[in-house]
């Protein structure tokens, strides 16, 4: 039986013990975007032909490269991706020093979690509430225990510009291009935090572990922003989780019924 199925144009997955196909995390987020956001995205794609495809290829390569690096394999980036890979090895090594990897795209030396690898070879976790019949599935990038014995769920991103936790203030002295990138980076960071909140619930439900923190690792070609790391504590993750659950409820009570009608 195929793990993946497209329903109403959105990716869904069949998960162990769940009677229905569950939407992917990214499908839920994209389907619940406001009309204004969707219009902006369509305009951007129109003004930047091919850029989305290039970004997807770049992201796929970085994900595969980080997985190989974590597993001790040699990574040789193509010339056009060297700026994106430049700071990643040292950053990953620094984060993992004194700790151990539990999951890298799929279970890492954790045979009891092998049932979460689909017939497509992809490690996929999920969350499903039997009472509300709401749930989702997703592919998290990495889960590791750091040198303080805290378990961290991390997501790798690539971006032509930096991510940011706050908008640039009036005293910002960088160029206009960087300023615009930082503004865009705030929204990218927010969306990724919601993804991580979803993966956290799924990881805890499926793997029986407690996620202490979430983390975003961003690869950019900008030397000044090289490889960025954003880490979120328990209170921050709790806030993100509340927002994610509201979005999930919106998907099942508004978006899905409308698409099926």
C-alpha positions as CSV (number, residue, x, y, z in Angstrom):
1,X,0.0,0.0,0.0
2,X,1.3,3.5,-0.9
3,X,2.2,5.7,2.1
4,X,1.4,8.9,0.2
5,X,-1.9,10.1,-1.3
6,X,-3.0,13.4,-2.8
7,X,-6.4,14.5,-1.5
8,X,-7.9,17.8,-2.8
9,X,-4.5,18.7,-4.1
10,X,-2.8,18.3,-0.7
11,X,-0.3,15.6,0.4
12,X,-1.7,13.1,2.9
13,X,0.0,10.0,4.5
14,X,-1.1,6.7,5.8
15,X,0.3,6.2,9.3
16,X,0.4,3.1,11.6
17,X,-2.8,2.6,13.6
18,X,-4.6,5.6,12.0
19,X,-7.8,4.7,10.0
20,X,-7.5,7.7,7.6
21,X,-4.8,9.5,5.6
22,X,-3.4,12.4,7.5
23,X,-2.5,15.8,5.9
24,X,1.2,16.8,6.0
25,X,2.2,19.7,8.3
26,X,3.2,21.8,5.3
27,X,-0.2,21.1,3.6
28,X,-2.0,22.3,6.7
29,X,0.0,25.5,6.9
30,X,-0.4,26.3,3.2
31,X,-4.1,25.5,3.1
32,X,-4.8,27.8,6.1
33,X,-2.9,30.9,4.7
34,X,-4.9,34.0,4.4
35,X,-6.1,35.1,0.9
36,X,-3.7,38.0,1.2
37,X,-0.7,35.8,1.9
38,X,-1.6,33.4,-1.0
39,X,-2.0,36.3,-3.4
40,X,1.5,37.7,-2.4
41,X,3.0,34.2,-2.9
42,X,1.4,33.9,-6.3
43,X,2.7,37.4,-7.3
44,X,6.2,36.5,-6.0
45,X,6.2,33.3,-8.1
46,X,5.1,35.2,-11.1
47,X,7.8,37.8,-10.7
48,X,10.5,35.2,-10.0
49,X,10.0,32.4,-12.5
50,X,11.9,29.2,-11.6
51,X,13.0,30.6,-8.2
52,X,10.7,28.2,-6.2
53,X,12.0,25.2,-8.0
54,X,15.7,26.3,-7.5
55,X,15.0,26.8,-3.8
56,X,13.4,23.3,-3.6
57,X,16.5,21.7,-5.2
58,X,18.8,23.6,-3.0
59,X,16.9,22.6,0.1
60,X,16.8,19.0,-0.9
61,X,20.6,19.0,-1.4
62,X,21.3,20.6,2.0
63,X,19.0,18.1,3.7
64,X,20.7,15.2,2.1
65,X,24.2,16.7,2.8
66,X,23.4,17.3,6.5
67,X,22.1,13.8,6.9
68,X,25.2,12.4,5.2
69,X,27.5,14.5,7.4
70,X,25.7,13.4,10.6
71,X,26.2,9.8,9.5
72,X,29.9,10.3,8.9
73,X,29.8,10.4,5.1
74,X,31.9,12.7,3.0
75,X,30.1,15.7,1.6
76,X,31.3,17.5,-1.6
77,X,29.1,20.4,-2.5
78,X,28.6,21.5,-6.1
79,X,30.2,24.9,-6.9
80,X,26.9,26.8,-6.8
81,X,26.1,25.5,-3.3
82,X,29.5,25.9,-1.6
83,X,28.4,29.3,-0.1
84,X,25.4,27.5,1.5
85,X,27.5,24.6,2.9
86,X,30.4,26.8,4.0
87,X,29.5,27.1,7.7
88,X,27.3,24.1,8.1
89,X,29.9,21.4,9.1
90,X,31.4,23.4,11.9
91,X,28.0,24.5,13.2
92,X,26.6,20.9,13.2
93,X,29.7,19.6,14.9
94,X,29.5,22.3,17.6
95,X,25.8,21.6,18.3
96,X,26.3,17.8,18.5
97,X,29.5,17.9,20.5
98,X,29.1,15.8,23.7
99,X,25.6,14.7,22.7
100,X,24.2,12.1,20.3
101,X,21.8,12.0,17.4
102,X,18.5,10.1,17.8
103,X,16.9,10.9,14.4
104,X,18.4,12.3,11.2
105,X,15.6,12.3,8.5
106,X,14.8,8.8,9.9
107,X,15.6,6.9,13.1
108,X,19.4,6.9,13.9
109,X,20.5,3.8,15.8
110,X,17.0,3.5,17.2
111,X,15.6,0.2,15.9
112,X,12.4,0.5,18.0
113,X,11.4,3.4,15.8
114,X,11.8,1.6,12.5
115,X,8.0,1.3,12.1
116,X,7.9,5.1,11.4
117,X,9.8,4.6,8.2
118,X,7.4,4.4,5.3
119,X,7.5,2.2,2.2
120,X,9.1,5.2,0.5
121,X,12.1,5.0,2.8
122,X,11.2,8.3,4.6
123,X,11.0,8.6,8.4
124,X,7.6,10.1,9.2
125,X,6.0,10.8,12.5
126,X,2.4,11.8,13.2
127,X,-0.1,13.1,15.7
128,X,-3.7,11.9,15.8
129,X,-6.5,12.7,18.3
130,X,-9.1,9.9,18.2
131,X,-11.8,12.0,19.8
132,X,-11.6,15.0,17.4
133,X,-10.3,12.8,14.5
134,X,-7.8,15.6,13.8
135,X,-4.2,14.8,13.0
136,X,-1.3,15.3,10.7
137,X,2.0,13.7,9.6
138,X,5.4,15.2,9.0
139,X,9.1,14.5,8.3
140,X,11.3,16.1,11.0
141,X,15.0,16.7,10.1
142,X,16.9,16.0,13.3
143,X,16.4,15.1,16.9
144,X,19.4,15.0,19.2
145,X,20.4,15.0,22.8
146,X,22.8,17.8,23.6
147,X,25.6,17.8,26.2
148,X,23.2,18.9,28.9
149,X,21.0,15.8,28.2
150,X,18.3,18.0,26.8
151,X,16.5,16.6,23.7
152,X,16.3,19.1,20.8
153,X,14.2,18.9,17.7
154,X,15.9,20.8,14.9
155,X,14.9,21.8,11.4
156,X,17.3,22.7,8.5
157,X,16.4,25.6,6.2
158,X,18.2,27.3,3.3
159,X,17.6,30.8,2.3
160,X,19.2,33.4,0.0
161,X,18.7,35.9,2.9
162,X,18.9,35.7,6.7
163,X,16.1,34.7,9.0
164,X,15.4,37.0,11.9
165,X,13.6,36.9,15.3
166,X,12.7,40.6,15.1
167,X,12.2,43.3,12.5
168,X,15.1,45.7,11.9
169,X,14.8,48.9,13.9
170,X,15.2,52.5,12.8
171,X,18.9,52.4,13.6
172,X,19.6,49.5,11.2
173,X,22.6,50.5,9.1
174,X,22.7,47.7,6.5
175,X,21.7,48.0,2.9
176,X,18.1,48.0,1.7
177,X,18.4,44.4,0.3
178,X,19.5,43.1,3.7
179,X,16.8,45.0,5.5
180,X,14.1,43.6,3.2
181,X,15.6,40.1,3.7
182,X,15.4,40.5,7.5
183,X,11.8,41.6,7.3
184,X,11.0,38.5,5.2
185,X,13.1,36.4,7.6
186,X,10.8,37.3,10.5
187,X,7.8,35.6,8.7
188,X,9.9,32.6,7.6
189,X,11.0,32.1,11.2
190,X,7.5,32.3,12.5
191,X,6.2,29.7,10.0
192,X,9.1,27.3,10.8
193,X,8.4,27.6,14.5
194,X,4.9,26.4,13.8
195,X,6.3,23.5,11.9
196,X,8.5,22.6,14.8
197,X,5.7,22.8,17.3
198,X,3.8,20.3,15.1
199,X,6.8,18.0,14.9
200,X,7.3,18.2,18.7
201,X,3.8,16.9,19.4
202,X,4.2,14.2,16.8
203,X,7.6,13.1,18.1
204,X,6.4,12.9,21.7
205,X,3.3,11.0,20.7
206,X,5.1,8.5,18.4
207,X,8.6,8.2,19.9
208,X,7.7,8.4,23.6
209,X,10.3,11.2,24.3
210,X,10.1,14.6,25.8
211,X,11.3,17.4,23.5
212,X,12.9,20.1,25.7
213,X,13.7,22.7,22.9
214,X,13.2,23.3,19.2
215,X,15.8,24.7,16.9
216,X,16.1,26.2,13.4
217,X,19.4,26.0,11.6
218,X,19.5,28.3,8.6
219,X,22.0,28.0,5.8
220,X,22.6,31.2,3.8
221,X,25.2,32.4,1.3
222,X,25.7,35.6,3.2
223,X,29.0,35.7,5.0
224,X,27.6,38.0,7.7
225,X,24.8,35.6,8.5
226,X,26.5,32.3,7.4
227,X,24.9,29.5,9.4
228,X,22.2,30.9,11.8
229,X,20.9,29.0,14.8
230,X,17.7,29.9,16.6
231,X,16.8,27.9,19.7
232,X,13.4,28.1,21.5
233,X,12.8,27.2,25.1
234,X,9.9,25.4,26.7
235,X,7.7,28.5,27.2
236,X,8.3,29.7,23.6
237,X,7.5,26.2,22.3
238,X,4.3,26.0,24.4
239,X,3.1,29.3,22.8
240,X,4.0,28.0,19.3
241,X,2.1,24.8,20.0
242,X,-1.1,26.7,21.0
243,X,-0.9,28.6,17.7
244,X,-0.4,25.4,15.8
245,X,-3.3,23.6,17.4
246,X,-5.6,26.6,16.4
247,X,-4.4,26.3,12.8
248,X,-5.0,22.6,12.8
249,X,-8.5,23.1,14.1
250,X,-9.1,25.7,11.4
251,X,-8.0,23.2,8.8
252,X,-10.4,20.5,9.9
253,X,-13.4,22.6,10.7
254,X,-13.1,25.1,7.8
255,X,-10.7,24.2,5.0
256,X,-11.3,20.5,4.7
257,X,-15.1,20.6,4.7
258,X,-15.0,23.5,2.1
259,X,-12.7,21.5,-0.2
260,X,-14.8,18.4,0.1
261,X,-18.1,20.1,-0.8
